[in-house]
Amino acid sequence: SRSYDLHESPLPLLRILCATAFAPASWLGMDDTFDCRLHPVITVDATQYFIIAKCFSSSVIRGRATNVWFVAKSILAGSDPNNIFVVKDSWVNVERQLSEEQILEALKDVECVPKVKEAWTVQRDGQDDSTSLRRPAAFMSHFQRPCDHRTHRRLVLTPAGRPITHAASPLEVVTCLLDLVIGKEFVFRFDVV
């Protein structure tokens, strides 16, 4: 890369600093459906949920960038287990035959499967947030093979459960595994997926 002397030409650096300081947060890649002030809030459609804790965050470079939070509709509701929900935020591959929402809807009568309370495609400047919106065609033309087309989706699920890694006893782990086997058997028996 070329060298740069700040004293000879300070204008490019000043432009970068001003753009970073005064540009809208969405231009800098920030998600404006999050509010991280005193009490962090995530928006799903028109509903705001207070974030209680992060449950899962994907650490891979290429994938769905999945993040999962425990949330409540109000700060006070966070202490009531019946008012705690799970928000799953991910970038979904649109070429998939069935979406996670469709699969969960087909399994809604199975006792151990979470129910979809709300589903929403995140909006950016009035459009569905997607990789094609964020990656201009000129940028994509440099790649040898086409990249996945993904849409930014959020699901609100209920009931909220603890991760299996936080099980209180071996019996609780076995009970979770049994529920998984029963759920999987239901899926194959009734040809849901």
C-alpha positions, 0 to 999 in steps of 0.5 A: 500500500502507498504511504500517507503523510498526514501533515501534507494532506490532512483533508482525507483523514478529516473527511473520514473522521467527520463521516464516522462522527456525523454519518447515520449509524446505519451507514456505518453498518450499525443495526438501527433496530437495536437500542443499546442505551441504559436497557438494551432493546431489540425491535421485531416489527413494531414490538420492542423487547428488552434484552435480558441476556445473550443465549447464543452467538455464532462465531463463524466467519461465513454463515447465518451470523445467528444471535439468540437473546432472552427477552421480555416485553418490559423490564419488570416482566423479565423476572416472570418466566411466563413473560420471557421469550427468545429472539433469534436473529439470523441471515437466512438463505432464501434458496432453502426449500423450507424456512425455519418458521415454516418447519416450526409452524408445521410442528406447532402441535408437538409438545416439546417444540417452541412456538413462533410468536412473531416473525419479521424480515428486518427492514433497512431504508424501507426495504427487506434487509438482505445481502443483495441490498448490502452488496452492490452488483459491482462489488459482487462481479469480482467473485468467481462464483455467486455468493449466497443470497440471504435475508435478515430475519427475526423470530420470537419464540416461546417458551424460553428454555435454558441451554442444555449446558446449564442443566441442573442434573443428569436427569434433566439432560436425559429428559431433554434428549428424550424430548429431542427423540420424541420430536424427531420421531414425530417429524419423520412419522408424519413427514413434516419436513 
